[in-house]
Amino acid sequence: MVTSEKEKLTTAHPESGHAIVGRLVPDHDPVYKVSIIPRGRALGVTMYLPEEDKYSQSKRGLESSICSLFGGRIAEEITLGFDGVTTGASNDIERATKLARAMVTKWGLSEKMGPLAYEEDEGEVFLGKQVGQRKHMSEQTTEEIDREVRSIVDRCYARAKEILENNRDKLDLMAEALMQYETIDAEQIDDIMAGHKPRPPKDWRDQGPGSGASSSGENASDDAKPGDDPIGGPANTH
């Protein structure tokens, strides 16, 4: 997939948003790579590498994941304004909503709703009633679940927005680095989070102004580890 400079910049800010929020929220897997090289239907990816095998997640960690998922959408709002927001965050929004609903209905992580299982069937999860899943629940309980899911989403969204507004300089610095190198790893991310212009990637080979290429080039996103759950908005979803 060939992308224009404008489209690369539109991708660079959201991926930077995912990475920065992921770095600054607690109990989140470390960000080890960010790329604006197209990967499947995604125009860019932010990759996380767990430090150890996980068999369960804390409420704090789940909320941090929701925050980082919204980092891309918020970065677009900050840099483009609400009217400039794209459909690229659709997958992130879906995943964040599913996590929030599972916290409320499956994992007993809502103080208001208590440690009860309200939904059992697997499938697409969105706000509102679902045929076959909620027949055993009253309308009042259904509405309370939706309000609680919305509360978690709103709280995480506000938290991620505050983080990015307070780190706007890092958001722009990371986007600039992605425009230059296309892919950055943990060392460059460390530099940026410290407020410094990042060093070139180890495999970087300067090919002239505006080349935007490294020696790893098209293969930069092929070394994802099994089990990685990268964040990236799908291209041309609508």
C-alpha positions in Angstrom: 0.0 0.0 0.0 1.4 3.4 -1.0 0.4 6.2 1.3 0.8 10.0 0.8 2.7 12.3 3.1 -0.6 13.7 4.3 -1.9 10.3 5.1 1.3 9.3 6.9 1.0 12.4 9.2 -2.7 11.5 9.8 -1.5 8.1 10.9 1.6 9.3 12.9 -0.4 11.4 15.4 -2.8 8.6 16.4 -0.1 6.0 16.7 1.9 8.5 18.8 -1.2 9.0 21.0 -1.5 5.2 21.6 2.1 5.0 22.5 2.3 8.0 24.9 -0.8 7.0 26.8 0.4 3.4 27.0 3.7 4.6 28.5 2.1 6.9 31.1 -0.8 4.7 32.5 -0.1 2.1 35.2 0.0 -1.7 34.8 0.3 -1.4 31.0 2.5 -3.6 28.8 5.6 -1.7 27.7 5.4 -0.1 24.2 8.3 -1.5 22.2 7.6 -0.4 18.6 5.5 2.2 16.8 5.2 2.2 13.0 3.3 4.0 10.2 4.1 1.3 7.7 0.8 -0.2 6.6 0.1 -3.6 8.1 -2.8 -5.4 6.6 -5.8 -3.1 6.7 -4.2 -0.9 9.4 -2.3 2.2 8.3 -0.1 2.0 11.4 0.5 -0.1 14.5 1.6 0.4 18.1 3.1 -2.8 19.5 3.2 -3.9 23.2 5.4 -6.6 24.6 4.3 -8.1 27.9 7.1 -8.4 30.5 5.8 -11.8 31.6 3.0 -14.2 30.9 -0.4 -13.0 32.2 -3.2 -15.3 33.2 -5.4 -12.5 34.6 -5.6 -8.7 34.5 -6.3 -6.2 37.2 -9.1 -3.6 37.0 -6.3 -0.9 36.9 -4.6 -2.6 34.0 -7.9 -3.1 32.0 -8.7 0.6 32.5 -5.2 1.5 31.3 -5.8 -0.6 28.2 -9.0 1.3 27.5 -7.1 4.6 27.9 -4.4 3.7 25.4 -7.0 2.4 22.9 -8.6 5.9 23.0 -5.2 7.6 22.6 -5.4 7.5 18.8 -8.8 9.1 18.6 -7.9 11.8 21.1 -4.7 12.6 19.2 -6.7 13.2 16.1 -9.1 15.5 18.0 -6.1 17.5 19.5 -4.3 17.9 16.1 -7.2 18.0 13.6 -10.1 19.3 15.7 -13.3 17.3 16.1 -14.5 17.9 12.5 -11.2 16.4 11.3 -11.5 13.1 13.2 -11.4 10.1 10.8 -13.0 6.6 10.9 -9.6 5.1 11.7 -10.3 4.6 15.4 -13.4 2.4 14.8 -11.6 -0.8 15.8 -10.1 0.8 18.8 -13.5 2.1 19.9 -15.1 -1.3 19.5 -12.3 -3.0 21.5 -12.5 -0.4 24.3 -16.3 -0.8 24.5 -16.0 -4.6 24.7 -13.4 -4.4 27.5 -15.6 -2.0 29.5 -18.7 -4.1 29.0 -16.8 -7.3 30.0 -15.6 -5.5 33.2 -19.2 -4.9 34.1 -21.0 -8.0 32.9 -18.5 -10.8 33.1 -15.6 -10.1 35.4 -17.4 -8.4 38.4 -15.2 -5.3 38.2 -18.0 -2.8 38.7 -18.7 -1.8 42.3 -22.1 -0.6 41.3 -23.2 -3.8 39.5 -21.4 -6.1 41.9 -19.7 -9.5 41.3 -22.4 -11.0 39.1 -22.3 -12.4 35.6 -24.9 -10.6 33.5 -23.9 -11.9 30.0 -22.7 -15.3 29.0 -22.9 -15.6 25.3 -19.9 -14.5 23.1 -20.4 -12.2 20.2 -20.5 -8.6 19.1 -20.9 -6.3 22.1 -22.2 -2.8 21.8 -24.3 -0.5 23.9 -28.0 -1.2 23.8 -30.1 -4.4 24.0 -29.0 -7.6 22.3 -31.3 -10.3 21.1 -30.9 -13.5 23.0 -28.5 -12.2 25.6 -30.6 -10.1 27.9 -34.0 -11.8 28.0 -33.3 -12.7 31.7 -32.6 -9.1 32.7 -35.0 -6.4 33.6 -35.1 -3.2 31.5 -33.8 -1.3 34.6 -30.8 -3.7 34.9 -30.0 -3.3 31.2 -30.0 0.5 31.5 -27.8 0.4 34.6 -25.3 -1.8 32.8 -25.2 0.6 29.9 -24.7 3.6 32.2 -21.9 1.8 34.0 -20.2 0.9 30.7 -20.5 4.5 29.6 -19.1 5.7 32.9 -16.0 3.5 32.5 -15.5 4.6 28.9 -16.0 8.3 29.7 -13.6 8.2 32.7 -10.9 6.5 30.6 -11.4 8.8 27.7 -11.0 11.9 30.0 -7.9 10.4 31.6 -6.3 9.7 28.2 -7.2 13.2 26.9 -5.6 14.9 30.0 -2.4 12.8 29.5 -2.1 13.9 25.8 -3.0 17.5 26.4 -0.3 17.6 29.1 2.2 15.9 26.8 1.4 17.7 23.5 5.1 18.4 22.9 5.9 14.6 23.0 2.9 13.9 20.7 4.4 16.2 18.1 7.9 15.0 18.6 6.9 11.4 18.2 4.9 12.1 15.1 7.9 14.0 13.6 10.1 11.0 14.3 7.6 8.6 12.6 7.5 10.9 9.6 11.3 10.7 9.3 11.9 7.1 10.3 8.5 5.4 9.7 9.3 2.9 12.5 10.7 3.7 16.0 11.6 1.3 18.8 11.9 1.4 22.6 15.1 3.5 22.5 13.6 6.3 20.4 10.4 6.2 22.5 12.6 6.6 25.6 14.3 9.6 24.2 10.9 11.2 23.3 9.4 10.5 26.7 12.4 12.2 28.2 11.7 15.3 26.1 14.6 14.8 23.7 14.8 14.5 19.9 15.2 10.8 19.3 18.4 9.2 18.1 18.2 7.5 14.7 17.2 3.8 14.8 20.2 1.4 14.7 19.3 0.3 11.2 18.6 3.7 9.9 20.3 4.7 6.6 19.7 8.3 5.6 18.5 8.4 2.0 18.1 12.1 1.7 15.5 14.6 2.7 11.9 13.3 2.7 12.9 9.8 1.9 11.2 8.4 5.1 12.9 5.1 4.6 15.1 2.9 6.8 17.1 -0.2 5.9 14.4 -2.4 7.5 11.9 -0.7 5.2 8.8 -2.8 4.4 9.8 -5.6 6.8 9.8 -3.3 9.8 6.5 -4.7 11.0 7.1 -8.3 10.3 8.9 -9.1 13.6 5.9 -8.9 15.9 6.0 -11.6 18.5 3.3 -14.2 18.8 0.5 -13.0 21.0 1.2 -9.3 20.4 -2.0 -7.3 20.4 -1.0 -4.2 18.4 -3.2 -1.1 18.2 -3.9 0.4 14.9 -6.9 1.8 13.0 -8.1 -0.1 10.0 -7.7 1.7 6.7 -10.7 2.6 4.6 -13.3 1.1 7.0 -16.1 3.1 5.5 
